Amino acid sequence: MRYASACLLVLLVTAPLSAQDRDGIAVAVRSTADYPEAREDLLRIAPDLVHMPGFDADPDVAARQAAELRAAGVRWMTGYKDFFTRTPSQLQHMYDHWEDFGFRIKRPEGGPESWAQRDPEGDLALAYAGSRYMMCPNNPDWRAISREIVLNLAAGEVNGVMCDNPMCRCYCEHCQAAFDRWMRAHGYEQIARDLLGVDPDGGPIPMHLPDASADVRRTLLGLCRRFWTDSMADFFREVVTAAGESVDGEGNFLVAPNSGGYRWFWAQTARGVEPTLWGDAVGTMYVEPGVFPGVGTTRYFCGLQQDDLHTNRFDYLYAEARGPDVQSTLQKAYTGVLRNPGIAHLALAEGFAHGGAFVIYPPTKRYPAAPDMNLEWAQPMVEFIQAHRDRMHSESAATVAVVYSPFDAMFGFNAHHHQVHVCTEHLRRLHVPHRLIHAAAERMATELAEDPPELLILPHARVLPGGPMATLAAMIERGETSVLALGECATHDISGAPTEDRWLPEPSAEPAVTTVGAGRVMALDVTLSDTLPGPAARMYEGVCRLLGRSPSIMAPDAYPHLAAELRRIGERYQVHLLNYGVPFATEQGATDAVPIVRELEVTVPVQCHAADPEVTLIRPQLDDITLAGDPHADGVHVTVPQMGVYALLEVEGLPLHDGPPIADPAAEGRRATATMMLDRVGPSFRLLPIDADSAEAPEVPPALRDTQEWYLKLADDAPLHVEVSVAGRAGGHPLSLTLISLDGEVISRDNTGTGPDVMEDWSPMETLTLETAGPGDYLLVAASGGNLYRMRPICQRAVLLAGGSRAMHLCDPEPTAPMYFFVPADCERFTITAGAPQPEEGLRLIVRDPSGAVALDEAGEMDATGVFEIDAPPAHRGAAWSFTLGPGPEGRQDDIFVTLKGIDPFAAYTPQQLLAIERD
């Protein structure tokens, strides 16, 4: 095997790469190998763009390498710099050898420590387990140094740079002064008085109020997060402009910022560039000088941090909301554990289908379990994309839109982020074409005016800009759109102030349609879940009631692995079909790695000009064929005879917004969601107690993170008590608990109220109380943003979901107490996966059978998720097994993802708390 092949990324880039290059989608390759090792592959594929973090240090050699690439057809070459996190030794070396770096500015008086971010107490704010300084984007010395670095890069062979890890939570003197100016520039003096209790006439508006109430601290932290994000945008605006001015005055130097993992940085609040996560997936925005567009982030399905299709679902739909003249996008997803050609093709097909870009992140020497294959396996899709660039001048034709508000996460309302994830996932699985609309004022106003959706879904979107909301209310009055509001919506504006004019009705448990002028609105009190069909059925019922028809373009209760995107070019409509049924084969070249779908029935929602419409079917590695379409009231019906991971249908026609009405929307909702429960086992199920030996509950439950789902069996009418403790790693996100019936009804809610000042220390254990609807089965959703929490439901049976569509996300530096799971009597073999995807983190997984004997003992860094198959001997079936987690030999134990496959995906603190699923 050749090392070069294992060190290449293949990705797609949506046009334009620059103002001069607007010829559709481009193919780009990232090489993690040095040029001599990667040379043969790079010249063979001749991509449009090469991202190579390290060209040869000798400028003459680098010039020869660049000339060779350009002669082969490469138009763009980008490098790499980390502008926001640096090790102290790196910075000190630069400071001590200033002349060697070619800077044209005088060395600052203050050294590296003075350029770093500070916490509210004035101490250094460190990143990556305290190993790096976080550099302040408002520090004038660091801005000047960064500008010099970019100027030097732009004067060399590269004409772009990826800027890693932009993150900011700085309270230094420069940020304090800039925050005061920012608040006043936004006219927020009254906000300071009314919400923060601060007199802006008495001095600077502070960034930190340690003695304020939790609500005031939450509001202030939200304002700080908006300010920090704008500060980073200004920082990149400066370096982008500097680079552009240095490249023959044309401004063709690309700057790509990446997020360091802060969720509230995933989407810009105002102007400029958009930092998004490089390592964990989403996208990178390649921004051109002078082009500072609106806002947004990205959406994807194929992140593969785990062993299956890891659905961090913000993918390309935000890119779809941008016009072609506003910003170049280079989107990608981390697929470091990629092991088969089917997923390689699917990843590239996603980028093509969504009009975005996608990386296939290759294994390197750090991933010995993954075969050396990526470029070879990707090449058929690369060739397909190169042959069909003309089909990428398209825009979304989806008439259903979902609003995403980054301001909810900024101000500590964390339900919205999760609900957008789940809502879009449900729409995908129900084959409903949809797009996302970003809630920033200018972006949303433009979307509503230029391409108004037929139906707008607001999933628990509490913080929304007032101007677009007023526009939306007027559109509803005129009958131009309908709105489905899920949960509490539009309660605050983007300053954090409560909204006084509430035009949405109060959320109701019943799907009642309210007529507003000529339009219609439904406010549904429902919390969507990855695993429950009940809430999904009610959401889909609401969509059908408001549209008056089914919006799905395939039978919504069939083909649960398939997704469909609807786009248009002029009068041509495209249906992109993506098959997510790719098995995660661990064998290189596995014969079942590329799944085949046959006789797929699709409805293209257009009215054709011809009586016998012709539909073109386009597939990779196969000839195009023409299919006979069958026109109906709901569109053109067509049968796809066969497809693998991807197919494209094209037909000419006019948009069709009418179709046969649905007689019973409630029945349609139940039928549509019949494939949604726990890895598609059907909506009708019960939770059965399991007879198992008893064991002591752990004194300290494991630390969890983000959103986790628990299934509970309650024995009486008493309220449910849950013991909780929170650590504020992300700050400002209390732990919220929502108790939901299996039919999707929200029974009760409670939260810790923990404020943003708790950072690494755990809060005292407290007890939250939730009212119940009596004995029975429930889903308990626990959400904390990025914070950590320990929780213990006090009830008869309680199991934590660790599979299906959701991994168990633990974040605990200490070894965990045993977690128990049930292996049924008919199970001969099951699978458990574990991964610690962040660098410098590792784990040790020990699985024990019912006798206590070790069935598995695996330790390592596990950046690539370990997939472990375990035989269950007859004597140990029908009993509770256990697993424990501890630090590996290398790296600390921190973010760990665990899934159970081949058995019910439930884990419990004790064997006597276990439950099993009984299906009808």
N, C-alpha and C positions, 0 to 999 in steps of 0.2 A: 504494500500500500504506500502511496506517496503522501508525504506530510503536507504538501501544498494543497491537495484536495481537501484535507481536513481543516484547512485554515481559510476557507473562503465563505463569505456570506453572499447570497444572491438575494436581491431585493428589487422592488419595482418603485419607480418614482413618478408621481403624477406630474404632468406638465403644469406650469412652466418651470423648468430649471432656472431660467433667467428670462428677462424681458425679451431676449433675442431668440430663445429656444422654446417654441410653443408648438411642438409637433407631436403632442400626445404623450402616452406613457413611455417611460424610459426604463432600461434595465441597468441596475447598478450592482456592483460586487464589493463587499468589504473583505479585505485580506487581513487576517491576524498573523499571517506569516510575513517575513521579510520578502522583499521583492525577488531575490534569486530563487527562493523556494516556490513562490506563487507565479513566477513569470510565465511558465508554459500555459497554465490554465487561464491567466488573464489575457494573454494574446490569442488564445484559442476562442474564448467566448467574446472577446472584444466588446465589453459593455460600454454603455454611454458614460457611466460614472464609476470611478474606483475610489473607495474609501480605504486609505492605508495609513494607520496611525504613525508609522515610522518609515519614511523614505530614507535613503542612505544619508548619513550625516555629512558626507563629503558633497558639497554643492555641485561639483563637476559630475560626480557619479549620479546624483539625483537628477541632474539635467538630462543625462543620457537615458536614464530610466523613463523619465517623463516623455522625452521625445519618442522613445520606442512605443510607449502606450498611445500617444497621440497619433502616431503613424498607423497604428492598428485600428483607430477609430474611436478611442476614448476621448470624450470632450471635457470631462470634469474630473479633477482629482482633489480629494479633501484629506486634511490631516486631523489631528486631535490635540486638544488642550483642556486641562481642568482649571477653570477659572474660579471655582467656588470652594473647593476643598483641596488643601495642600498639606503635605507633611511639614512639620517645622524644619526638618533637615533640608528638604528641597528649597524652602524659602530662604533659609539662612545661607545656603550655598549660592543662591542667586544674589543675595544681598552682599556677600563677601567677595563675589567675583563679578561685580556689576559691569565692568568694562567688557567682559567676555560675551555678554548677551546682546551687545549691539544696540543698547537703548540710547535714544537721543535726548533723554531727559536726565536731569541731575538726580543722583541717588537721594531718596528722601532722608530726612534727619532721623525719623523714627524707623525702627526695624520691623521685621515681619509680625511680631506680636501686636504692634499698634495697628496693623491692617485688618486684624481678625474681628469677627463678630463677638458681641458681649451679651451676657444674659441680663435680666433685670437688676441683679445685684452688682453688675459691672465685671463679673468674672468672665474668663474666656469661654465662649461657646464652642465646644469641640464636637467632632463627628467621628463616626466609625470607631466606636469603643474608645474614644478619647485619643485616637492616633493622629488626627488631622485637625488643623485649624479650619474654621469656616470663614471664608473671606467676605468682607462686607461690601456690597455693591454700592453703598453710599459713601464709602471712604474715598476721598479725592486722590490719595496716593495710590490706592489699589486700582482705581479707575484709570489713572494715568499709566500705570504699569501694564494693565490689561490691553490698553490701546496700543502701547508699544509692541506687545507680543503679537497682536493681530496684524499690525503694520509689517512686522518682520515676516510673518507667515505669508502675507499677501505679496511680499516682494520676492518670495521664493517660487518653487515649482507648483505648489498647491494653489488652487483657487477656491478653497473652502476649508472650513474647520468645524469639527464637532466639539462644542463646549460642554464639558461634562459637569454633572452634579450641581446645577443651580439650586441653591436652597438658602433661605434667609429667615431667621428669627432673631434679629439683632436689635439691641437696645443701646447701642453705643451713642456717643454724643452727636455724631453726624446723623444717625437715624432719628434721634430725638428731635433734632432741629428740623430735619426734613419732614417728619411726621406732622409737626405743628404746621408747617407750610402746606402740606398736603391736605390736612383737615380744613384749613381756611380757604384753600383754592377750590375745594368742593362745596364751600358754604355750609360747613358742618358745625359752626359755632353753636347754633341752637341745639344740635344733637349733643354737643358736649355738655350743655346746660341741662337739657331735659333727661337724657339717657345716662350720662356719666356723672352728673352732679358736679361738673367742673366749670368754673368761671373763666371763659377764654380771655376776658379783659384783664384778668389778674396775672397773666403770664402765659408761658407756653402750655399747650395742651399736652398732658403727659401720656406716655405709652403704657404706663403700668400703675395700677391702683391696688396695692396689696390688701388694703383694708376694706375694699368695696364688697358688695354682695356678689354671690356667684353669678347672678344674671348680668350685673354690670360688668364683671370681669369677662364674661363670655362675649358681651357686646363689644367691649373694647378690644378683645383679642381678634374678633372678626374684622374690625376696622384696621387693626395692625396687619392682619393677613392681606387685606386688600392693598394696603400701603406697600408692604414688602413685595408683593407681586408686581405692582406698578414700578417699584424701584428696580427690580430685575429687568423689566421691560425697558426702562430708561437706560440701564447699564448696557443692554444689548443694542439698543438704538445707537448709542455712542460708538461702540466698537464696530457695528455694521457700517455706520456712516464712515468711520475712519478707514475701514478696509476698502469700501467702495471708492473713496477719494483717491486711494493709492493704486488702483488698478486702471490705469489709463483713463481715469475719469469716467469709466463706464459703469462702475458699480456692479460688477459681476462676481463679487466674492460672496460665497454662501456662508452663513453662520448658523449652526444648528445647536440650540440649547437643549439640554436634557435635564429632566427633573431628578432630584435626589430622593424622591419618594414621598413628598408631602402632597397629600391628596388635594389640598386646596390650591396647589400650584398646577394641577393638571389642566386647569382652564384659566385663561386670563380674565381679569375683571374689567379691563379697560382697553388698552391699546398695546401695540407692539407684538413681540414674539410670544410664543407659547411653549414654556418648558414642559416636557412630559417625560415619563420614566423610560430610561434606556434599558436597564437590565431586566426589568420585569415586564416590559412589553409596551405598550401603546405606541407612541410615535414621536418623531423628532421633526420640528418645523425648520426647514431650511429657508431662511429669511433673506430677502434681497434689500440692499440699501435703498432707502426712499420708499419702500413698500411696507407699510405697517398696517396690517388689516385688523379685522375685528378679533373675534375670540372663538374658542372651541377646543375640543380635544378629539381623540380618536376612539375607535371602537373595533374590537376584534374578537375572534372566537378561538384562535388556535395558539394560545400562548405557550402551552406545553411545559409549564413549570413542573407539573406533575406528570404522571404516567398516562394521563388521558387528555382529552381536549379540555384544557384548563380555561374556563370561561370568565376571564376578566373582560367584560363585554364592551368596553368603550372602544369601538374600532372605527371604521371608516365613515360612519354616518355624519360625523362632524365635518370631515373633509368635503362631503357632498354638499354641505350647506354653504361652502365658499364658492364664489365665482372663480373662473379660471384666471382672472387678472389681478387677484389680490395677494396670493402668497404661494410659494412653492412648498410642497410637502414631501417629506421623505419619511414614510411611516414604516414601522417594523415591529416585530414581536420576538421576544426571546424564545428560541426553540432549541435550547442547549442540549436537550435530551432527545433530539430528533433521531429516530432510528429506522424509519422505513420510507419508501418512495411515495406511498399514498399520501402521507402527511406532508411530505415535501411538495408534492403537486398541489395539495389542497391549500397550503399556505400561500403559494404563488397565485393560485386561482382566486383566493380571497382578495388579494390586492387588485387583480384585474377586474373582478366583479364589482368591487366597491369604488372603483376609480381612485384607489389609494396606492399605497406601496407596502411591501411586505418583505421582511428579512427571513431567510432561513438561517438561523444562527447555528454554526457548525460545532460539532465537538472539537476539542483541541486535545492536547496531551493531558489536560486535566480531566477528560471524560473518556477513560479507556474503555468503558462498556459500550460506547456507541461506535459503530463501524465508520470507516473512512470512506464516505460515499456522497457527500451532499451535492457537490457540483454535478456529478454524473447523473444523479437522480433528478436534479432540478432542471437539467438542460432541456428535456422535452417541453416543459412548460415555458421555459425562457424562449425557446424557438417559437412556440405558439404565440406568446405575447408580442414578440418582434414582428410576427407575420400579421398581427391584427391590431396594430397601433391605432388605426383609423377608427376603431370602434370605441375608443376611450374618450372621444369628444362628447361625452354624454352627461346627462344630469339626472338626478333622481326624479322618478315619476310617481313616487309614493304619495298617496293622498292622506295617509295617517302619519302624524308627527308626534314625537314625544319631547317634552321640554326638559332640558337639563340645566339646573341652576347651581353653579359652583359656590354661590354665596351661601347656600344652605350648609355646606361643609365648613366654610369659613366662620360662620356664626354659631357652629356647634349643633345644628339640626341634622343629625347624621342619618335619619331614616331615608331621606330623599335619595342619597347616593345609591344605597342598596336597592331602593324601589325602582330606580331607573334601570339598574342592572337587571333586576328580575323581570320588569315589564318588557324590556326589549328582548330578553331571552324567551319569554312566553310568546311574544308576537312572532319571533323567528320560528319557534317550534310549531306555531299555528299557521305558518306560511303566509303571514300578513306583511306585505312590503311596507316599510316604514322608514322614516328618517328622523334625526334628532335636530332640534332647534335649540341653540344656545341662548341662555336667558340674559346675556348682556344686552343693554338697552338698544344700541345701534344695530347690533347683529340681529336681534329678535325683531325689531321694527322692520328691518329690510326684508327678512324672511316672510313676515306676515303680509307685507305690502306687495312683494314681487311674486311670491309663490304661495298664496294662502292655502293651508291644508284644509281638507274637507272635515277632518276631525283632529283636534289637538288634545293630547293626554297630558295631564299634570300629575305626576306621581309624587304625592307628599311634598310638593314644591312650595315651601313656606316663604322663602326669601326671593322676591321677584321685583324687577324694576317697575316703577309706577307708570312710566310712559307707555311701554308696550302693553301693560295690563289694561290701560285705558283704551288703547287701540283695539285690543282683543275684545273688550266689552262692546265697543261700537260695532265691530265686525259681527258679533253674535246678534246684536240688535237688528242688523241688516240681513241676517240669515246667510252670511258668507262662510261661516264655519260653525261647528259645534264643539263643545268642550266636555271632556270626561275628567273630572277631578277625583283623584284617589286620595282619601285622607285629608288632613288639614293642608290648605293651599292658600297662597297669597296673603299670609298673615303679617309679613314684614317686608319693608323695602330694603334696598341694598345699602342703606346707612345703618341698618339694624333697628330702625324705628318701627313700631307697630303700624300696620296699615289701617287708616281710619275708615276708608270707603270700601266696605266689603260687598262686592257685587256677586260673589259666588254664594250659592245656598249652603246651609250647614250640611256637613256630610251625614248621610243616612245609611242605615243598614239595608234598606230596600233600594233596588235600582229604579228610582222614580225620576222621570224626565221632567225638568222644569222648562217651560216656554219663556224665553226672554225676547220680547219683540218678535222678529221673524226667525230667531234662532232657538237652539235647544241646548240645555246644560244638564249634566247629571253629576252630582256630588256623592260619591260612593264611599262609605266608611269601610274600607277594606285594606288589609295589609297583605301584599303579595308575598308568596313564599316559593322558593325553588322547588319544594317537594310536595306542596299541597295542591290538588286540583281544584278544590272548592273556591279559593280566592281567584284563581285563574279563570274559572268558569263564570264567575260573576263579572270579572273585568271584560271577558269576551262577550258576555250577554249585553253589557252596557255599550260596547262598541257596535254590536249589531243593532241595538235599539236606536242609537243615534244616527247610524248610517242608513238604517232601513234595509240592509242587505248584509250578506257575509262578505268580509273583505279578503278572505283567503283565496289564493290563486291555485291551491291544490286542496284536496279534501283535508280539513284541519285535523282530523283524527287519524290520518294516515301518514306514512313516511316520516316518522318523528326525527330521523337523522337529517332530513333535507331542509335547506333554507333557500329562499328565493328572494332575489333583489330585482326590482323593477326600475328600469332606466329608459331614457329616450334620447334620440338624436333626430331632430327635425320631426318627420312623420314616422320614423322607425322606432318601434318599441322593442326593448330588450328584456328578456327574462334570464337572469343569471342563476343557475342552479348549482348549489354547493352541497356536496354529500359529506356530512360529518360522521358517517358510519365507519370511518377508517379505523380498523382495529389497531391498537397500539402494540404491534408485533415487536418482540425483542429479538427475533431472528433476522439476520441480515438477508434481504431479498426474499422475505417470506411471501409465499404464493398468494396469501389472502390479504396482502397489504393494500391492494387497490380494490375496493368493493365495487360491485357491478349492480346497477339498478335497471330493471327491465319493465317495459310497459308502464311508464310513468305518465299519468294523466294530469295535464296542466291546462289552466284557463288563463289566457292572456287577456287582460281587461281592456280591450280595444274594440272599436267598431271598424271593420275593414271596409276598404273601398270595393273590393272584389266580392262577388257572390261565393266564389270558391277560393278563399284566401290561401296563399302559400306561405308556409313558415319555414325559415331556414334554420337548420340545426347545425351548430358548429361545436366541434369537440377536439381536444388535443389528440394528436397522433392518429386522427381519423379524417377521412374526407368529409367535406360539407355535404349535407344532403337536404333535399326539399321534402317537407312533410305536408300533407293535406290537412288544412284547418277546417273545423266545423263551426260556422258562426252560430252563436246563441245570444240570448238577451243579456247574459252576463259576460260575454266576450267570446273569443275564439278558442274552442276546445281543440287540443292537439295531444297526441300520444307520442312520447319519446320512446323509441324502441329500446334504446340501451344507452347508459352513460356510466362513467366511472366516478371520479371525484368531482368532475365539473362538466357542465354543458351550457351552451348559450343558444337561446331561441330569439329570432328576430322576425318581426312582422310589421307591415305598414298599416297604419290606421289612425283613428282619432281616439282621444281619451274617452273612456266610458265610465261615467260616475253613477249610472243607474244599473239596476239588475233586478232579478226576481226578489220580491220582498220575503222576509222570513216570517213564517206564521207563528213560531214559538221561539223567541230569542232565548228564553231560559233553557229550553231543551237543546237548542243549538250550542249554548255555552257548555252544558254538561257533555254533549257529544264531542265537541271540539277538544276538550281537555281530558279525554279518556286515556291519553297516553302520557300523562304528566307526573304520575306519582312515583317517586323513588325509582328512577331508572326504568320508567315506562312499564309499570306493572298494573296500571289501571287505577281508577279513582276509588273503587270500593274496597275498603280494607278495615281491619280491626287490629288493635294492639293486644297481644296476649301475654300475660305474665309467664315467666319461666321458672320452673323449679330448679333451684341451684343452691349450693352450699352458701352459708353466710360468711361474711368477712367484715372486719372493721372498716368503717369509712375513713378516708384519709383525713388527718388533722388539717393539712393544708392542701386544698384542691389545686390542680395545675392551673397555671396562668394561661388564659385564652386571649384571643385578639380578634378585632373586627366583628363581623356578624356571625353568630353561631345559632344553630337551631336545636332545640331539645323537644323530644316527645315525652309527654307525661301521662300517667294514669292516676287520676285522683279518686279517692274512695268515699269522700263525704262532701257535705255542703260548706265546709269551713273555707275561709280564704286561704290562698296559697301564700306561703312565706318562703322567701328566697334570701339566703345569706350571701352578701356580696362584699368585695373589697376591690378598690380600683387603684391603678397606678397610671399617672397622666403622662405617658411617654409622648403622646401627640398633643396633650394639653387641650383643655376646653371641651372635651367630649365626655359627658356623663354616660354611665351605663344605663341604657334604657331597656326595659323589659316589656314585651307585648304578648299577652295571652290570647290565643286564637283557637276557636273551635275548628274541628276538622272540616266543617262546611265553609270556613273562611270568615266567620263573624269575629270581629274584634271584641273580646269580652272585657278586658281591662288593660291598663298601662300603669307603669310606675318607673321612676328613675332615681339615680343616686343623688343628683344635684351637685356632684363633685365639680369644683371649679378648675380653672386652668393652672393653678399654682402648684398642684401636686405633680411633680415630674417623675423622679425615679422611686420615690418612697410610696409605700402602699398605705392607703387610707385604712382606718380602723374598720373591722368587719361590722356591717350594719345589716338590718333586715328590711327588705322591701316586701310590701303586702299587695297582692292582687286579688280582687274579687273573682269568683268563679261562677259558672252556671250549674254547679252541682257536680255529682260524680260523673266520671267519663274520661274520654281521651282528649288531649289538647296538644297544641304546638306552642312552645314558648320560644320567642325570638329574642335573643340577647344581642344588642348592638352597642358598640362603644367608639365608633370611628377607628382611629389607630391606637387607642388606649388599650392597656392591659387590664384584665379583671379576673378575679377568682369568684366562682359562684357555686352555691350548693342549694338546689331546690329541696325543700323539706316536704316530701310527699312519699306516697307508697312506692311508686316506680318512676324513674327518670333516666332517660337515655339521651346521649349526645350524638347527633348525626355525624357520621364519619364515612361518608360515601355517597352513592348516587351522584348528584350533581354538585356536592359540596364536600370538601375535605375538612377534617378537623384541623384548625389552625391553633397550635400551641406556641406560646412565646415565653418560655420559662428557663432561666439560667440554671435552675436546680434540677436534679434528677426527680422524676415524677413518681408518685405512688402508682401501683398497678391500675390499669384501666381494663375492665372486663368486657368480653364480647362472647356471643353465643355461636357455637358451631352445631348446626342441626344434625339430626340422626342420619340423614341421607347425604351428607356432604363428604365427599372423598378428598377434596382439595379446595383450598381457598387461597386468596392472594391478599397480601398486605403491602402497601407502598408507604415509603417515608422519604422525605426530602428536606434538605435545608438549603434552599436555592441561593441565599445571599453569600457572597464571598466571606471567607474567614469564619464561617459558621459550620458546625458539624453536629453529628449526633451518634448515639449508640442505641439500637433497637434490640430489645430482648423480648421474645415471645415464649410464653410458657404454656404447656398443656395443662389439663385439669389436675394432673398429679403433681404439678410444680416443676416438672422436668423442662429443661430448655429445649424448645423446638427450633429456635432461630436466635442467633447472636451475631448481629452485623453492626459494624462501626465504620465511620468514615466521614469525609467532608460532605458527600452526597449533594453536591450542587446539581448533579443529574439525579433525579429521583430513583431510588432503589425499588425495584419491583421484585417481590419475594413470594414465590409459590410454596405453600406449606401443605404437606400431606397430613390428613386427619385419619389416624388408625381407627378401626372400628371401636376399640375400647374407649376412645376419647371423643366420640361423637355424641351429640345430644347433651352437651355439657358446656360449662363456661371456661374459656381460656382467658389469658391476660397478656398485656404487653406493658412494658415500662420503657421510658426514654431517659437517656442521660447524655452527658457530654461525650463526644467522640475523641479519638486520640489527637485530632488536629482541629483547631477552631473551637470557639465557644458554642454552647447550645443556646439557640435563640429562636428565630422563626422556623417552625417545623410544621410540615403538612403531612397528615396521616390519613389514609383511606383504607377501607375494608371492601373487598370485592369477592363475589361468589357466595356471600352470606349476607344476612340482614345487616345494613351498615350502621349499627348502633353500638355505642360503648357506654359503660356505666362505671361509677366509682366503686360499686360493690356488686357481686354476682346476683344478690337477691333483688337488686333494682332493675335487672334486665327485662327487656320486652322483645317480643317477636312479632312479625307481621303475618296476619292471616288474611289471605286474599280470597275474594269470591270467585 
